[in-house]
């Protein structure tokens, strides 16, 4: 019991023996004007405010790692894909910058969400929010003092009965952690696909080898870091569901499921923070590009015909795509063979900067 521990520490400081409660009582003195139902929720909020900075730091470092790879791979032309089918060209740098951007959105939201959701506390509401057995001045003074000690902008809840029974702030915050986990898992799925092979897969990037991949298949190296992060994401998603059900399980003026809520939300923060550090340190910073492979896939892709469409027309583009698919020959080879475009025009169209961004197509004479 926290009250007993505090009382005994204080008694020894006063020169008394532990247990001499006639001088300082755990309930009458230490617990004066307090209840588990307002002290614990306040402590959980304060813990999240104080502890989520490590999560933000890890997320920011991961974003910087993605952005650095985006810059490093900016010149590497590759094929974009939709529905796992060839789409249109892009650069590997654009792909990694998109990873940085999507995680950056979550960083910005998490920075504002915690102060927005967690600074309003129900301290002073005592048992159910009516403030029974508390001095009328207690709530404002206690919250003001706690804000000063903690350095957090804590404010008294406007409706203490609502603040004691409702777990909505935790549901929203956990939902944001889930969103980050979902994005992180999707990125790891992409990394696994892009590194697949090495001979029979996409093989556009190399992930750092971290351990032998198989006891029966010599030389096989598995994407173990992204796979581990996937599993962390699944756990965070599960934590969010458990927390949601615990929040829903409250009855009348108190939610007795708050211990599970606290455990799940702190567990999600811890798991995400460690997973992001692991992904950055043991995977992202060591990724290399297979530039020749990326270029080869672009040049042999049927999707390249999309870049030629404004110049040779939709009918010709569709016909060339069909011929390429049937014959196994390249789009460029067929365009050259039929004389649809000269080499100078092809070279201009196929310049990376002309295929990866909007471009004004010259009018036909």
N, C-alpha and C positions, 0 to 999 in steps of 0.2 A: 504494500500500500504506500503510495507516494507520500501521503500525508504523514504517515508514521515515520518514514525515512527523514523527511524534512524536519519533523518535530524533534527527533532524536539528535540530528546534526545540530539543530539550534540549541537544544538543551546542553549539549557538550560545550558549545561555544559560550553559553551562559554560565558554565561552571557547575552544571548539574549532571546527574547520571542519566543514562538512557532509561526511559520508562517512567521518569518522575513527571508524569503528565499533570500533576497539580500545579506545576509552574508554566507549562505550555502544552496544551492539549491538541492532538492531531485533528480532531473534528471541531471543537469549539473555537480554537484559535487559528490553526493553519488552514483549515477548510472553511473558514468563515466566509459566507456569501458566495460559496462556490458549489458546483455540482459536477459530477462526471459528465452530465449532459451538456454543459457549456464549456468546461475546461478542455475536454478531449477534442471536440470538434475544432476549437480554437487552436489547439496544439497541432492538429493535423494540417490545418491551413498554413500555420506558421512554418511547419516543417517543409511543406511544398514550396512556399515562397523562398525559404532559405536554401533549399536543396536543388531546385530546378536549374540553377545557374550552371551546374556541372553538365547537365544535359544540353543546355544551350551552347556551351563551349565546345562540346563534342560535335554537335550538329554543325556549328560554324566551321570547325576544322575540316569536317567531311565536305562541306560545300566548297571550301577553298581548294581541296584536293581535286574535286570534280572540275572546278573552273580552270585549274592549272592544266589538267589533261585536255580540256577543251581548247586551250591555247596551243598546247603542244601538238595536237592532232588537227589543227585548223586547216592544214594543207592536204590532208588525206581524203581524197574523194572516194566515196563508197555508195552502195545502193541503199536507199531507204526502203522499208517494207511495210505493207499494210496487210493484215490478215495472213501474215507469214508468206506473202507473195511479193515478188519484185514490184516496187512502186516507181519512185523517181530518185535521181541522184541527190546526195547531200554530202556533207563532210562528217568525218568521225568527230571532229571538233564540235560541230553543231549538236551532235548526239550527246556528248558529255556536258556541253554547256546547258542543255535542256535538263540534265540530271541536277546540275547546280541550281538552276532556276526553280525547279519544282520543290527542292528541299529548302531553298531560300524562302519560298512562300510560307512554309511551315515554321521556319525560324522567326520570321516577322510576326506571325500569328501567336506563337508561343510566348514571345516577348511581351505582347500586350494582353494576352489572355489571362495569365496568372495574376497580374495586378488587378485586372478587371473583375475576376471571379473570386479571388481568395482573400482579399483584404478586408472584406466585410465579415465580422465575427460576432458570435452570439454570447460572448463572455458577459456575465452579469444577468443572463436570463435565468440562471439557476436551473430548476428541475424541468420546466416545460416552456420557459420563456416569459413567465409572468413576473419573474424577479423576486419571488417570495424569499423572505429571510435575508434580503440584501438591502443595504442602505441605498436610498434613492440616488445618492451621488456616486455609488460604487461603479456602475457600468462605465460611465464616461471617464472617471479617473483611472480605472483599471486598464481600459483599452488605451488610453493616452500614455500611461506609464509603460505598458507592454510595447507599444509602438516605439517609444523612445529607447527602450532597452534593446529591442531587436533590430532597429533601423529599418523597419518595414512600415509602410503607410497604412496601418490598420485603422479601421473605423468601426464604430458600433453599428450593428445591423438595425435597419429602420423598423423592422417587425421581428421581434425576438421569438415569437411563437412560430412564425414561418421559418425563421433561420434555424430553429432547433429541430424541426421535423423534416425539412426539405434537404435533399442531397443533390439538387440540380447542378450546383457548381462542380461537384466531383464528376458527375456524368459528362458534363461538357468538356472538362479538362481531360478526362480519360478518352473521350471521343477524339480529341485533338491528338493525343498520343497514338491512338489507333490509326488515325489518318497518316501520321508520320510513318508508322510501321508498314502500312499498306504501300505507300510510295517506295519505301526502302526495299520491300520485298519485290515489287515490280522491277525496280532497277536491277536487283540481283538476278531476277529471271532473265533480263536482257543481257547481263554480263555472261551468264551461263550459255545463252544461245549464241552470242557473238563469238565466244571462245570455243564453241563446239567443234569437234573433230578429233585430232587436227587434220586428218586427211579426208574424212567423209562428211564434215560439217561445214558451218559457215567460216570459222577460223579467221575472222577479221582482226581479232585481238588475242594477245597472249596474257593469261593471268599468271601471276607468280606461283610456282609450284611450292606447296607447303608441306606435302607429305606424300609418300608412295601411295598410289591410288588403289592398288589391288594386289592381293596375295596370290592370285591365280593368273592375272594378266600382266606380264612384265612390261614396264614402260608406261603404263596407263597412269595419267595424272588427273585427278578429279578436282572440280571447282569447290573445294571444301569450305572456303571462307564465305562465298555467297550462299552456299547451301546452309551453313550455320546461321547466317543472318535471316534467311527465309524462315527457319524454325523459331528464331527469336520473335519474328513478326507474328507468326501463328500464335505464340504464347501471349503476346501483347493483345492480340485480337480476342483471344479467349479470356484474358483478364478483364477486358472491357465488357464482355458479355456478362461475366460473373458479377462485376461491379454494377452493371445496369440492373440485373435481377435483384441485387441486394438493395439498391436504391428504391426499386419498385416495392420491395418487401416491407418497407416501413409501415407502421400502423398508427393512426391518430397522431398524438403529439410527439412521438419519438421514433427514430429509426434505430432499432437495436442491432441492425446488421452493419453498423458503421465500422467495426473492427475488420471485417472482410473488405470493405470499401478502401480503408486505409492501406491494408496489406497489398491489395491488387494494384493500387495506383502507384505506391512506392516501388513495388516490384517491376512495374512497367517502365518506370523512369530508370531504374538500375539496369534492367536488361537492355533497353534502347541505348543508353549511354555507353555501355560496354561493347555492344554490337557495332555501334558506329565507329568507335575507336579501333576495334579489330578490323573492320572493313577498310578503313582508311589506311591503317598502318601495314596490314598484311596483304592487302589486295590492290586498292586503287593506286597508290603511289608507285607500284611496280608494274602496272599494266603497260604493255608495248603494243604497237600497231603493226600488223602485217600489211604494209603498204602495197606491195605487189599483188597480194591476194585481193585486196580491196579494189584495186584498179582492174584486175582481171574480171572480177564479178560484174563491175560496171560495164565493161566493154562487151561482155557476153550476155548481158541481161536483155530480155525482151523489153523491159521497162524503159530502156534507153530511147525507144521510139517515141516516147512522150515528149522528150526534149526536141525531137525532130518534127513533131506534128505541126507546129506553126509554119514550118518552112516547106514541107512536102505535102501538106494537106491530110485531113483525117482519113480519106479513102486510101491514099497511098500508104499512110502509116499503118492502118489496119491490115492491109495486104502484106506489107513487109513483115509485120509482127507474125502473121500466120505462116508465111514462108519460113521465117527463122525458126519458129517452133516446130514445124514439120520436118525441116531439113537438118536441124541442128547447127546451122550456120549462124554467124553473127549478124546483127542488125546493120552494123557499119559496113560489113563486107557486101551485103546485098544492096545497100544504098549506093556504094561505089560502083558495083557491077552494073546497076541500072542507070548510072549517071544522073541520079536525082539531085545530087549536090556535089559541087566541086570540093577539092581538098581544102582550099582556103576557107570556104564557108563551114565545112565540117570542123576544121580546127577551131574556128571562132565559136561555133555552137558548143563544142565539147570542152571549152575552157571552164575550169571549175567554177569561177566566179559568175559565169553566165548560166550555169545550170542549178545553182543553189539559192537563187534569189530572184525576185521579180525583175523582168527585163522587157523593155519595149522592143517588139519585133519589127524589123524594117518592113515597110509596105512593099508588096510585089509590084513590079513594073506593069 
